[in-house]
């Protein structure tokens, strides 16, 4: 098959002025074998180069290209990436790299250096939020891009001030869901929305594809499609070729915080355990007492074929977190709209106006939700070892926001065990995670996970071997 064809060696000029004066120390930092940072760069580059292929397994990818390597050499004006034994599909006619991939390689190098030199390992909630802000600011996420000048017409001021929406959803989805996600984001992009997503395949690609169609039709030349990724999953969720720009966050938790703080609202399409993780993170945040007067609109939507899916998600939330917590005043924490892209767009844009008023009242910028409180339970990194998973407290004898945070970690562990190299190796060595907790809650967890498996939401291809065992 074509995706197994490899090149022996390719050189890719950076063509990014941010890398023009890269110190030798930074080059050595990224390329010195044995310091751990070179391996991170290697995996990020391999993930970028295999975009568009049919695998979401890091283990399979590393086995497919075991001798892939990347080094950096200085040129007269900048640097170049020297790539060895990677996917030939990254190059057109085996000679010229896709320009989007060139940009993504540069972004990965820039962000990884910035993490090490300017961010380090933040510990306190304030330090973590500050680190997320500085990473996004360094990547020009908060920069307003003016439209391309057209000498024949005046440019409306509104075209400078595009609003931003986060899109969540699965990478293993049906064609019907793909087309629906594309239509929804076309409707929103027509209303001057930009999008942030994980930047991978499935709904992440369809949302950007739909947005690109609307930008072309409406002559919107200043919109961007942000892909927020992290080293731990980039090999299983490589950035699609619509992504511009790619932003690398250090870990899953900082990535999730970036999604929320940098957007005005969130659209959630059908997905698997990763989407369930994102839902629980948002619920934990919105349920916290500190956020009672905050506004962050959330709409769950999909085609008619996903009606049962969202009924199952809603039922799971009601039976675990509780109806009283979710159906709170002044309104429910989320809205479900089935098979109506126009209604989704109208409701989201109306909700964004309320969100803008809320941010103005808290002296927040529209593109950075500073005053929103993130509970420590969802902000601090969670490493899903077997021991840590066994210590999850899945019971109702705690605040609803804490229960959501614990469920977020449970779903995060399943994602980790499904697609990451370290997670797969840990499962092979120690057996599946044992998920324990309150009997009624764990029964609902089991029902939901069984549905994900039956609907093939756990893995893009092949038979799924569960990385977990629910103990009820």
N, C-alpha and C positions, 0 to 999 in steps of 0.2 A: 504494500500500500504506500501511497505517496508520502504520508506523514512519517514513515519510517526511514525515508531517504535522508542521508546526512551529507553535510559539506565537511571538507577536511579543515579548511581555514578560510575565514573571511575577515576583512578589515572594514570597519565602519567608522567613518569620521563623525565626530560628535556634532559639529555645525550648530553649537549652542554657545552663545557668548558667555553664559554663566560659567562655562568650563574653560574659558580661554586662558585664565590665569590660575589654574589649579596648582597649588603648591605640591612639591615632590612628596612632602609628608602625607598629604591626602591620597596621592596615588599609591604610595606604599601601604597606607592604611587599608585601602580597598583590595589590594592585590597580594599582600603577604600571606602565603599559605600558612595556616596554623594558628592565626589569631582569631578565627571564627568569623571575621567580617568578610573575608574573601568568599567563604562558603555562602554567606547571606547574599552577597552580590551575585555569585554564580547562580543561585536558585532564582533570584529575581530576574536575571537575564534569560535563563532557560524558560521561565514562565512566560515572559514577554514574547519570546521567539516561537512558542508553540501555540499562540493564540489561534483560535478557530479550529483546533483539532478536536477529536472525539473522546478525550479522556479527562476525567476530573480527579484522577488518582495521582498524588505526588509520587508514591512508590513506583507505579507503573512508568511514569515519566522518567524518573531517575534510572530505572532499569533499561529503558529504551535508549537513553543517551548517557551511558555510564561514564564516558570520558569527556563529556562536554566541559569546556573550560573557557574562562574569560580573563584576559589581561588588558592592561591599559598602557599605551605608549604615547609619548608626547609628540606632537607635530609642531610645525612652525607657528601656527596660529592658535592651536587648541590641543585636543587629545583625540585619540582614536581607540576604539574597542577592537581588540584582536580576539575573535571568536573561533573556537575549535570544536569540531565534531558535534554540531547542533542540527536542528531541523532545517532541511533544505527549503521547506515551504515558506520560511521567513524571507526568502529572496525571490525576486522576479527574474525569470530566465537564469536562475542560479548566479546572478551577478549583483543586482541592486536590491538593497533591503527596502521593505515597505517603509515609507516615510513616517508613518505613525509609530512603527516599532523603533525607528531611530530616536524619535522624540521620547518614547517611553524608556529606552535605555539611558538616555541622558537624565531623565527625571529620577530614575532609580539611583543613579550615581550621586546626583545632587542631594537627594533626600537622605540617603544613607550617611553621607558625610555630615550633613546638617544634624542628624540625630546624634551622632557621636560628638561632634565639636560643640554644639550649642545647646543640646537638650540633655544628654546624659540619661540618668535614671531617676526621674522625678518620683517622689514618694507621697507627699501630702496632696489632698484634693486641690488646693490652690496651685501647687506646682504642676500637677497633671493637666489641669485646664489651661494653665499658662503655656505648657509645652504644646498642647494641641493647637492653641491659637498661633503660636510662633511658627509651627510647621506649616499651617495653612497660609499664614501671612507670607512666609518665605517662598511658598509656591504660587504667590500672587492670586490666591483664591478670592481675596477681598477687593481686588482691583476691578474697577469699573472699566469695561472696554467700550470705547465709542464705536458707533457704526462706521463702516467704510464710507468715505465721502462720495456722494453722487453729485456731480456738478449741475445736474438738471433739476434737482429738487431739494427742498428743505428737509431737514431731519427732525422728527418729533423728539422732544425731550424724553418722552416715556421710553423710547427705544434704548436710552442709556441705562435705565433703571429696571432691568429685568429681575423678576423675583426668582427664587430658587426653591425647588421641591426635591425631596429625597424619594427615591423609588426603591422599595424592597420587593423581593420575590425570588422564586427558584431559578436555578440554571437547568434543571430537568423538568421541562414543561411541554405541554402539547402544542401542536401547531395553532389550534384555536386560541389558546391562551396567549401565544406569541402575537398573533394578529390583533387580539383584543388590547393587549398592553401597548402595542404600536399605535392603535387608534386613540386610546386614552391620552397618550403623551402628545400625539398630534394636536388634539383638542386643547391641551394645556399650553403647548408651545405656541399655538396661534394667539394665545392670550399673553404672550411675552414672558414665558416661564423658561428658565434653565433647569437642568436636572443634575442631581448627584446620585450615583449608585455605586455598587461595588465594581462596576465596570466589566463584569465577566460576560458569560454567555446567557442564553435563556432570556428571562424578562429584562435583564440589564441591557442586553443588546437590542431587544425589541423597543424598549423605551427610548433609547438613543436614536434608533432608526426612524421611529415615528416623529421624534423631535426634529431630526434633520430634514424630513420631508416638509414639515411646517415652516422651518426657517427658510427653506428655499422658496416656498410658495409666498410667504409674507415678506420676503426680501430682508429678513433679519440677519444682519451680518456680524453682530457682536455677541452672539450667544456661544456659550461653551458647554461641554458635556463632561462633567467631572467624574473621574473614576478614583474612588478612595480604596486603596488596597493595603496589604501589609505582608511582610516577608513570610509569615507562617502559612498563608493560603494562596499566594500568588501563583504557585505551580499547579494548584488545583482550580484556581479561578483566574486565569490569565486575562489581562485587559483586552477587550475587543478593540477593533480598529477605528471605532467611532470616538473613543475616549480622547479628550483633549481639554485639560491636561490630566495626566496620571499623577496622583499624589500617594506616596508611600507613608503610612503611619507605622509606628513601632510595633503595635500589637492590636488584637481584636478590640479590646476595650477602648483604646484611644480612637480607633477607627469608628466605633459606634458613637462615641461622644462627638466626633467630628461631623458625622452624618446629621445629628440632631442640632447642634449649635449653629451649623453653617446653613441651615435650611429654614424655610418658613412653615413647612408642613410636610406631611408624609403620605404617600400612596403605597399601599401594600397589596401586592398581587399574590396569587397562589404560589406556594413554595413548600419546602420541607423543613427539617429541623433548624436550618440556619435562619429561615424566616420566622419560625416559632421563637427562636432566640431573640431576634430583633423585636418581635411583638412584646415579649416579656420585659425586655429592657425598657421599652417605651412606657409600658404600664407601670413598672416599678418607679420610674421617674415621675409620671403624672399622678400616681397615688400618694406620693410623699406630701406631708402636710405643708412643707415649705413652698410647694408649687400650686397651692389651691387657687391662687389668683393669676396663674400663668395660662397662656393659650398656645397650644401646639396642636393644630388640627391633624387628625389621622383618619383616613378613609381606606377601608378594605374593599377591594373590588375585583371582579373577574367576569368572564363570560357566563352564560346560562349554565354551561356544563360544570361550572365551579360552585354552583349554589350549595350543593351538599357539602362541599369542602368547607365553605365559610360557615355553614351551620354547625359543622363539627368543631371548627376553631372557636366559634362563639360559645358553643355548649361546653367545651373544655374550660374556657375562661370562667364562665358562670359557675361551673361545678367545682372549680379549684379556688379561684380568687374570691368569687362570690358576687352575686348580682348587686347587692347593696353597695359594694365598693365601686363597681364599674358604672352602674346607672346612677351616677351622683349628680348633684346640682352644681352649676346651672345647666348641665347637659351631660350626656354619656361621653366617655373618654374616647370613643371611636364610633364611626358610622360605617355600615355595610351597604354598598350599592351594587346590585347585580345587573350586568349586561346593559349598561346605560352610560357610555363614555361622555356624552354631552352633560348629563346630570352630574357626573363626577367632576367635570371641569367647572361647572357653575358653582357647585357646593364648595369645592376647594378654594376657588377664587374669592367667594364670599367670606369663607373662614379666614383666609389670609388677610383680608381687610381688618378683621377683629384682632388677628395676631399682630398686625402692624401697630394698631392702637395700643395694644398691651405692651409691646416693646417700647413704644414712645413713652408710655407712662412709667416704665422702669429705666428710662434713659439708655436703652439698648440700641445698638446699631441693627438695621434690618438683617444684615448678613452675618451677624454674630450674636447669638442668644446668651449673653454674658450672665444675666440675672437668674437663669434657670438653674435650679439646684439638682445636682446629680448625686444620688445616694452613694456612699462609699462602697456599698455592696455590689454595685454595677460598674463603678469606676475603677476599682482596683483590679489589676490583672489576676485572672484565675488560671492556674496551670492544672489541667485535668489529668492528674495522676490517678491511679486506682485508689490510692489512699484518700486523696482529696475528694474524689467523687463519692466514696463511701461515707464521708463526713457531711455531705449535703443534708441540710435540715428541711425536709419536705413535709411540713405539717402546718396546721391552721393556727396553732398556738403562738402566733407572732403577727406583727403588722402585715397587712396585705402587700405593701411594697417590698417587704423583706421576702415574703413567699415568692413573689414574682422574680426577685433577684436570684433566689435559689433555683427556681425553675429555669431562669436564663442560663445559669451555670450548667444545669443538667443538659439542656439542649446543646450548649457549647461543647460539652464533652462528647456528645454523639457526633457532632460535626468533626471534631478533632480526631476521633477514632475512625471516622469514615474515610477522610481524604488526606490527612497529613501523614508524612513519612514516619515521624516519631510516634504518632498515635497508632498507626497500623502496626508498627513493630511492638509497641507496648501491649496491644491486644493479642498479638501472636505469642508473646512471651508469657503474659499473665492471665490470658483469657478475657472474656467480655467484662465490661463494667457491670457491677451489680448495683442497680438503681433501687434504693430503699426509701421508705417514708411512710406517711399515713396511708393506710390501706385504701381508703376511698380515693385519695388523690392519685396514688400509684395505679389504681385501676383505670382512671381517666388517662393517665400518661400512656399506659399500655394500649388503650383503644386508639389514641391519636397516633402513636408510633406505628401500630399495625396498619392504620390507614395510609400513612406515608409509604410504607413498604409495598402495600397492595397497589398503590397508584404510581409506583416507581419514582418516588420523590427522593430516594436516598442515594441513588447512583445513576450516572448518565447511561452506562452500558453494562451488560453482563448481569449475572445473578447477584443479589445482595445477601451477604453473610453478616447478620447483625453484630455490631460491636458492643452490644449491651444485653443485659438480662434484667427484666423488671421483676423485682421481688415484691409480691403483694401479700 
